[in-house]
């Protein structure tokens, strides 16, 4: 009797161990499936890929929230062609943003990440897209980013888009204190390109990934490379100041370096925004 009981106990222990092992493997598969689903929220198809096949990239690369529901080939396709110096740009990276309405609280456009991918060696990329307004951006090392607005129709057809990468330009300048002109260190500058030809906004609006932020050094100097020629809105904030100064400028500048004058806090106090906005001091120096 004791032998039978011992054998049954051993069998029970073995069965439990096998069950736990199978459960662990199932749990691992579930986690892998969830992670794969999260990575496939955005994706595109290049040479050798099917439309809708995801291209994974790390979460920290994407600050713009994804669309609520990803598109399929049945919704229609964007036929993207990326070139640089007249040749296919097979090493480019492409991002597709869906343009929503303006958020009442901020007045900003509600951008959503719709897809991302890389073209094949022929510079071509297929991206599924639902009907709507989009901004598509292409980047490649050694070139300026390029962007195109488009409206994908409701009929589910293919929309051709050609993105031509151009040479990059740079911007240099000096941040100074308003009133004195003394160099102002550690000022934060955010450059937002005017990507919309549909709305001639006084203030540019673009997805966070397409903005550029730089901090001036101890002598107030700043330098930004890899910019696309065009109009930008620059928002500057000095240390200890709770509001920004805003300028619109065209890059490349007619004369450099730029002098950007910012209000400076004194005695460690937080400087609050004035009731009447101060006149903008934007001038070019040598």
C-alpha positions as CSV (number, residue, x, y, z in Angstrom):
1,X,0.0,0.0,0.0
2,X,2.8,2.4,0.9
3,X,4.5,1.6,-2.4
4,X,1.4,2.5,-4.3
5,X,1.0,5.7,-2.4
6,X,4.6,6.6,-2.9
7,X,4.3,6.0,-6.7
8,X,1.1,8.0,-6.9
9,X,2.8,10.9,-5.0
10,X,5.8,10.8,-7.4
11,X,3.4,10.8,-10.4
12,X,1.5,13.8,-9.0
13,X,4.7,15.8,-8.4
14,X,5.9,15.0,-12.0
15,X,2.5,16.0,-13.4
16,X,2.5,19.3,-11.5
17,X,6.0,20.1,-12.7
18,X,5.1,19.4,-16.3
19,X,2.0,21.6,-15.9
20,X,4.0,24.4,-14.4
21,X,6.5,24.2,-17.3
22,X,3.8,24.2,-19.9
23,X,2.1,27.2,-18.2
24,X,5.4,29.1,-18.1
25,X,5.9,28.5,-21.8
26,X,2.3,29.6,-22.6
27,X,2.9,32.8,-20.5
28,X,6.1,33.5,-22.4
29,X,4.3,33.1,-25.7
30,X,1.5,35.5,-24.5
31,X,4.0,38.1,-23.5
32,X,5.8,37.8,-26.8
33,X,2.5,38.1,-28.7
34,X,1.6,41.3,-26.7
35,X,5.0,42.8,-27.3
36,X,4.8,41.9,-31.0
37,X,1.3,43.6,-31.2
38,X,2.6,46.7,-29.5
39,X,5.5,46.9,-32.0
40,X,3.2,46.4,-34.9
41,X,1.0,49.4,-34.2
42,X,3.1,51.2,-36.8
43,X,4.6,49.6,-39.8
44,X,5.2,49.8,-43.6
45,X,6.3,47.6,-46.5
46,X,9.5,48.0,-48.5
47,X,11.1,45.7,-51.0
48,X,10.5,42.1,-50.1
49,X,7.7,43.0,-47.5
50,X,4.0,42.6,-47.7
51,X,1.8,45.7,-47.2
52,X,1.0,46.1,-43.6
53,X,4.0,44.1,-42.3
54,X,5.4,45.8,-39.3
55,X,8.8,47.3,-38.9
56,X,9.6,47.4,-35.2
57,X,11.4,50.3,-33.5
58,X,11.9,51.1,-29.9
59,X,9.2,53.0,-28.0
60,X,11.5,55.8,-27.0
61,X,11.7,56.8,-30.7
62,X,8.0,57.5,-30.8
63,X,6.6,60.4,-28.7
64,X,3.6,61.0,-30.9
65,X,0.7,58.7,-29.9
66,X,-0.2,56.0,-32.5
67,X,-3.5,56.0,-34.3
68,X,-6.3,54.1,-32.6
69,X,-6.6,51.4,-35.3
70,X,-3.9,50.5,-37.9
71,X,-4.8,50.5,-41.6
72,X,-4.8,47.5,-43.9
73,X,-4.3,47.1,-47.6
74,X,-8.1,47.2,-48.1
75,X,-8.1,50.8,-46.9
76,X,-5.7,51.8,-49.7
77,X,-2.0,52.2,-50.1
78,X,0.5,55.0,-50.3
79,X,3.1,54.4,-53.0
80,X,6.1,56.2,-51.6
81,X,9.3,56.8,-53.6
82,X,12.3,58.3,-51.9
83,X,15.2,59.7,-53.9
84,X,18.4,61.6,-53.1
85,X,20.6,63.2,-55.8
86,X,18.4,61.6,-58.4
87,X,19.0,58.1,-57.1
88,X,16.8,55.7,-55.0
89,X,17.4,56.4,-51.3
90,X,17.2,52.8,-49.9
91,X,18.6,53.7,-46.5
92,X,16.0,56.4,-45.7
93,X,13.6,56.2,-42.8
94,X,9.9,57.2,-43.4
95,X,7.3,58.2,-40.9
96,X,3.6,58.8,-41.6
97,X,1.6,61.1,-39.3
98,X,-2.2,61.4,-39.5
99,X,-3.3,65.0,-39.1
100,X,-6.3,65.4,-36.7
101,X,-8.1,68.5,-35.5
102,X,-6.8,71.1,-33.2
103,X,-6.9,70.4,-29.4
104,X,-9.0,73.2,-27.8
105,X,-6.9,73.4,-24.7
106,X,-3.6,73.9,-26.6
107,X,-4.6,75.0,-30.1
108,X,-2.1,72.4,-31.4
109,X,-2.8,69.8,-34.1
110,X,-3.6,66.3,-32.8
111,X,-0.9,64.4,-34.6
112,X,-1.0,60.6,-34.6
113,X,1.7,58.2,-35.7
114,X,0.2,56.1,-38.5
115,X,3.1,54.1,-39.8
116,X,6.9,53.9,-40.1
117,X,9.2,52.0,-42.3
118,X,12.2,51.9,-44.7
119,X,12.1,51.7,-48.5
120,X,13.8,48.9,-50.3
121,X,16.9,49.3,-52.5
122,X,14.7,50.7,-55.2
123,X,13.7,53.6,-52.9
124,X,10.0,52.4,-52.9
125,X,7.8,51.7,-49.9
126,X,4.1,50.8,-49.6
127,X,2.2,52.0,-46.6
128,X,-1.4,51.1,-45.8
129,X,-3.5,54.2,-45.0
130,X,-7.0,55.0,-44.1
131,X,-8.8,57.9,-45.8
132,X,-7.6,61.2,-44.3
133,X,-5.0,64.0,-44.2
134,X,-1.4,63.0,-43.5
135,X,2.1,64.3,-43.2
136,X,4.9,62.0,-44.5
137,X,8.5,62.6,-43.5
138,X,11.6,61.0,-44.9
139,X,15.1,61.2,-43.4
140,X,18.5,59.8,-44.4
141,X,22.0,60.3,-43.0
142,X,23.8,63.2,-44.7
143,X,20.6,64.9,-46.0
144,X,17.9,67.2,-44.7
145,X,14.5,65.8,-43.7
146,X,11.8,66.3,-46.3
147,X,8.1,66.2,-45.8
148,X,4.9,66.2,-47.9
149,X,1.3,66.8,-47.0
150,X,-1.3,64.6,-48.7
151,X,-4.9,63.6,-48.6
152,X,-5.6,59.9,-49.1
153,X,-9.1,59.4,-50.6
154,X,-11.9,57.2,-49.4
155,X,-12.0,55.0,-52.5
156,X,-9.1,52.8,-51.3
157,X,-6.9,53.4,-54.3
158,X,-3.2,53.9,-54.4
159,X,-1.8,57.4,-53.7
160,X,1.6,58.1,-55.3
161,X,4.0,60.2,-53.2
162,X,7.6,61.3,-54.2
163,X,9.9,62.4,-51.4
164,X,13.1,64.1,-52.7
165,X,15.9,64.4,-50.1
166,X,17.9,67.6,-50.4
167,X,21.2,68.9,-48.9
168,X,21.0,69.9,-45.2
169,X,21.8,73.4,-43.9
170,X,22.9,74.7,-40.5
171,X,22.0,77.6,-38.2
172,X,24.3,79.3,-35.7
173,X,23.8,82.2,-33.3
174,X,24.1,83.7,-29.9
175,X,21.5,84.0,-27.1
176,X,21.8,87.4,-25.3
177,X,20.0,89.1,-22.4
178,X,17.4,91.6,-23.4
179,X,18.4,95.2,-22.7
180,X,22.1,94.6,-22.1
181,X,23.1,92.3,-25.0
182,X,25.3,90.3,-22.7
183,X,25.7,86.6,-23.6
184,X,23.0,84.4,-22.1
185,X,24.1,80.8,-21.3
186,X,21.9,77.7,-21.1
187,X,19.0,79.1,-23.0
188,X,16.8,76.4,-24.6
189,X,15.7,76.8,-28.2
190,X,13.1,74.7,-29.9
191,X,12.9,74.9,-33.7
192,X,9.6,73.8,-35.3
193,X,9.4,73.7,-39.1
194,X,6.4,75.1,-41.0
195,X,5.3,71.8,-42.6
196,X,1.9,72.9,-43.7
197,X,1.2,74.6,-46.9
198,X,-2.6,74.4,-46.3
199,X,-2.5,76.6,-43.2
200,X,-0.3,79.6,-43.2
201,X,0.0,79.6,-39.4
202,X,1.9,82.4,-37.6
203,X,3.1,79.7,-35.3
204,X,4.4,76.4,-36.8
205,X,2.9,73.1,-35.8
206,X,4.6,69.8,-36.4
207,X,4.9,66.4,-34.6
208,X,7.3,66.3,-31.7
209,X,9.7,64.1,-33.6
210,X,10.2,66.7,-36.3
211,X,11.2,69.5,-33.8
212,X,14.8,70.3,-33.0
213,X,15.9,71.4,-29.5
214,X,19.3,72.9,-28.7
215,X,20.8,74.6,-25.6
216,X,23.3,77.5,-25.9
217,X,26.6,76.9,-24.2
218,X,28.3,78.9,-21.5
219,X,29.1,81.7,-23.9
220,X,25.6,81.8,-25.3
221,X,26.5,80.2,-28.6
222,X,24.4,77.6,-30.3
223,X,24.7,75.6,-33.5
224,X,22.2,73.3,-35.3
225,X,23.0,71.1,-38.2
226,X,20.9,68.8,-40.5
227,X,18.1,71.3,-41.0
228,X,15.9,71.5,-44.1
229,X,15.8,74.9,-45.8
230,X,12.5,76.8,-45.0
231,X,10.5,78.7,-42.4
232,X,10.8,77.8,-38.7
233,X,9.2,79.0,-35.5
234,X,11.8,79.3,-32.8
235,X,10.8,79.2,-29.1
236,X,13.4,80.3,-26.6
237,X,13.4,80.1,-22.9
238,X,16.1,81.4,-20.5
239,X,16.9,79.6,-17.3
240,X,14.6,80.6,-14.5
241,X,12.0,82.0,-16.9
242,X,8.5,80.4,-17.1
243,X,7.6,81.6,-20.6
244,X,9.1,81.6,-24.0
245,X,10.0,84.2,-26.6
246,X,8.9,83.4,-30.1
247,X,10.4,84.3,-33.5
248,X,9.8,83.2,-37.1
249,X,12.9,82.9,-39.2
250,X,13.9,81.5,-42.5
251,X,16.8,79.0,-42.7
252,X,19.4,79.5,-44.0
253,X,19.6,83.0,-42.6
254,X,20.6,85.9,-44.8
255,X,23.4,86.7,-42.3
256,X,24.8,84.8,-39.4
257,X,25.2,84.5,-36.5
258,X,21.7,85.2,-35.3
259,X,21.3,87.2,-32.1
260,X,18.3,86.0,-30.0
261,X,17.5,88.3,-27.1
262,X,15.7,86.7,-24.1
263,X,14.5,88.1,-20.8
264,X,16.7,86.9,-17.9
265,X,15.7,86.2,-14.3
266,X,17.7,87.8,-11.6
267,X,18.5,86.8,-8.0
268,X,17.2,83.3,-8.6
269,X,13.6,84.5,-9.0
270,X,11.2,83.0,-11.5
271,X,10.3,85.6,-14.1
272,X,6.7,85.5,-15.1
273,X,5.2,86.4,-18.5
274,X,4.4,90.1,-18.8
275,X,0.8,91.2,-19.4
276,X,1.8,92.9,-22.7
277,X,4.2,90.8,-24.8
278,X,7.6,92.4,-25.3
279,X,8.7,93.4,-28.7
280,X,10.7,90.6,-30.4
281,X,14.4,91.3,-30.8
282,X,15.6,89.3,-33.7
283,X,18.4,90.6,-35.7
284,X,21.4,89.4,-37.7
285,X,25.0,90.2,-36.8
286,X,28.4,89.4,-37.9
